[in-house]
Amino acid sequence: MSGHDGTTGPILASPRCGARTRSSGACRAPAVRGKTRCRMHGGAAGSGAPRANRNARKHGLFTAEAIAERREIRALLDAARKLLDEMS
């Protein structure tokens, strides 16, 4: 037997993280005390996305102006396709 019997018991008995892995299995790491996630899945202080999710606005791809511009381009392309269909 190994000499770890006294030290591994509390870890093995602790609640597990509720996150799902990429392979759709459950994360087997112990949850942070008082939380439902482990330190790698959001249980640690300072982890997770920042307030107001500033990362989503970083490139401007989903601003109202960019979406409106894409809609206009799509409408122009549709009109051009219709015109080409009518000509042929």
ZIFENVEN-V407487 format. One record per pair of residues at least 24 apart in sequence whose C-alpha atoms are under 8 Angstrom apart, sorted by the first residue. I is the first residue (numbers start at 1). GAP is how many residues later the second one is. Records with the same first field share a line. If there is no record, write none. Layout:
# ZIFENVEN-V407487
I = GAP + GAP
This chain:
# ZIFENVEN-V407487
17 = 24
